[in-house]
Amino acid sequence: MCSRYGINKKLTNWMHHYASERRFLETTSRDIHPTDIAPVLVGRPLQPIIIPMIWGMERKCNGGLTINARVETLWERPMFSYSIHSQRCILPASHFYEWDVDKHKATFYSAEDDFLFLAGIYSTDNDSNRFVIITQPADEVMLPVHERMPVCIPLSLLQDWLYDNTATKKILATATVPLVRKQNIQQLSLWQ
């Protein structure tokens, strides 16, 4: 699961190259929560662009909000089946967070690059663009904290993810980005 990620100033500077609305990026060095408007990289005919979107797709049947989509069920779920074929996106992040069962926060970064590129899909609901983050089973770095994690697309595969419909399943099955976990857990002492 992924329910919060961050964008730092260095990533904001990187996104300026792709921004369709530069003024939107001026205030994006922050944490992104569900229902926030976030910068999203989408494929367009000439080159990818960053556009603002809302995190979370509204459920049609019972209301509520869906913020993540499991990679295992993307093609079967009606809510996602169209988007995975033609509305894939990237959520640029400097890091993401998760909490363990004891509510200790862990921060995850790329072990090799300055940024993470989280795989997502989007749709247009009631004239607003909305996205969800695609999740997969946790790797060995994530597993001590949570059983799910976002799918991270390597920089070398961004164009394929956004534009090549025939590569989607292969990218989701094989793309990996090594992560680093930082977690401060303070032990309380009875003898202080």
C-alpha positions in Angstrom: 0.0 0.0 0.0 1.1 3.6 -0.5 -0.8 6.3 1.2 1.8 9.2 1.3 4.8 10.2 -0.7 7.0 13.2 -0.9 8.4 15.7 -3.4 11.5 17.7 -2.6 12.9 20.8 -4.3 15.4 18.8 -6.4 12.5 16.8 -7.9 10.5 19.9 -8.5 13.3 21.4 -10.5 13.5 18.1 -12.6 9.7 18.4 -13.2 9.9 21.9 -14.6 11.2 20.5 -17.9 7.8 18.6 -18.3 5.5 21.1 -16.7 2.4 22.3 -18.5 1.6 24.7 -15.7 4.8 26.0 -14.1 3.0 28.0 -11.4 1.5 24.7 -10.2 5.0 23.4 -9.5 6.1 26.3 -7.3 4.3 24.8 -4.3 4.9 21.1 -4.8 7.9 20.6 -2.4 5.8 18.8 0.1 4.2 15.5 1.2 1.3 14.3 -1.0 -1.7 12.7 0.7 -4.8 11.1 -0.8 -7.3 13.7 -2.2 -4.4 16.2 -2.8 -3.7 17.6 -6.2 -0.3 16.3 -7.3 2.0 16.6 -10.3 1.5 13.6 -12.6 3.6 12.7 -15.7 1.5 11.6 -18.6 2.3 10.7 -22.2 1.4 13.2 -24.9 2.1 13.1 -28.7 5.3 15.2 -28.7 6.6 14.4 -25.2 5.5 13.6 -21.7 4.1 16.4 -19.7 3.3 17.1 -16.0 -0.3 18.0 -15.2 -2.1 18.4 -11.9 -4.4 15.5 -10.9 -6.3 14.5 -7.8 -5.1 11.4 -5.9 -7.9 8.9 -5.6 -10.6 7.5 -7.9 -14.2 7.7 -6.7 -15.9 4.3 -6.4 -19.1 4.3 -8.5 -21.0 1.5 -6.6 -20.6 2.4 -2.9 -18.9 5.8 -2.8 -15.6 6.2 -1.1 -12.2 6.6 -2.6 -9.6 4.1 -4.0 -6.0 5.3 -3.8 -4.2 2.2 -4.9 -4.6 -0.6 -7.5 -3.2 -4.1 -7.1 -1.1 -5.1 -10.0 -2.6 -8.6 -9.7 -6.1 -7.4 -10.6 -5.6 -4.4 -12.9 -6.9 -6.1 -16.0 -9.9 -7.7 -14.3 -11.4 -4.8 -12.3 -13.7 -2.7 -14.4 -12.6 0.4 -12.5 -9.0 0.0 -13.9 -9.2 -2.1 -17.0 -9.5 0.8 -19.5 -6.9 2.9 -17.7 -4.2 0.3 -17.7 -4.5 0.0 -21.4 -4.5 3.7 -22.3 -4.1 6.0 -19.3 -0.9 5.0 -17.6 1.0 7.7 -15.7 4.0 8.3 -13.5 4.0 9.9 -10.0 7.4 11.5 -9.5 8.5 11.1 -5.9 11.6 11.8 -3.9 10.5 9.2 -1.3 7.4 7.4 0.0 6.3 6.5 3.5 4.7 3.5 5.2 4.0 2.6 8.8 4.6 -0.7 10.5 2.2 -2.6 12.8 3.5 -0.6 15.8 2.8 2.7 13.9 6.5 3.5 13.4 7.0 5.5 10.2 9.5 4.3 7.6 10.8 6.4 4.7 11.8 4.6 1.5 14.2 6.1 -1.1 15.8 4.8 -4.3 19.1 3.1 -3.6 20.5 4.2 -7.0 18.9 7.5 -8.1 17.7 10.7 -6.6 14.1 10.1 -7.5 11.4 7.4 -7.6 8.9 7.0 -10.4 5.8 5.4 -9.1 3.6 3.6 -11.6 0.0 4.8 -11.8 -3.1 4.9 -13.9 -5.6 7.8 -14.3 -9.1 8.5 -15.4 -11.4 11.4 -15.9 -14.3 11.4 -13.4 -16.8 14.3 -13.5 -14.5 16.5 -15.5 -11.5 16.0 -13.1 -8.4 13.9 -13.7 -7.8 11.4 -10.9 -5.0 8.8 -10.4 -4.2 5.8 -8.3 -0.8 4.2 -7.5 -0.2 0.6 -8.6 1.0 -1.6 -5.8 2.7 -5.0 -5.8 3.8 -7.5 -3.1 6.6 -6.2 -0.9 10.2 -6.9 -1.6 12.7 -7.8 1.2 13.4 -4.1 2.1 9.7 -3.3 2.4 8.4 -6.5 4.0 9.4 -5.8 7.6 7.2 -2.7 7.4 4.3 -3.6 5.1 3.2 -6.4 2.8 2.5 -4.2 -0.2 4.6 -1.5 -1.9 4.2 0.8 -4.9 5.5 -0.4 -8.3 8.6 1.8 -9.1 9.5 2.2 -12.7 13.2 2.6 -13.6 14.0 5.9 -15.4 15.1 3.9 -18.4 11.6 2.5 -18.8 9.5 5.7 -18.4 8.9 6.2 -22.1 7.9 2.5 -22.5 5.5 2.7 -19.6 3.8 5.8 -20.9 3.7 4.9 -24.6 4.1 1.2 -25.3 0.9 -0.7 -24.7 2.6 -4.0 -25.6 5.2 -3.6 -22.8 2.9 -2.9 -19.9 2.6 -6.4 -18.5 6.3 -7.1 -18.9 7.3 -3.9 -17.2 4.9 -4.6 -14.3 6.3 -8.2 -14.0 10.0 -7.4 -14.2 10.7 -3.7 -13.4 12.5 -3.3 -10.1 14.1 -0.4 -8.3 16.3 -1.2 -5.3 15.1 0.7 -2.2 16.7 2.0 1.0 14.6 2.2 4.2 15.2 4.8 6.9 13.3 4.3 10.1 13.9 5.8 13.5 12.4 3.8 16.3 12.9 5.2 19.8 12.8 2.7 22.7 11.2 4.0 25.8 13.1 3.2 29.0 11.5 2.8 32.4 14.8 3.9 34.1 15.1 7.4 32.7 
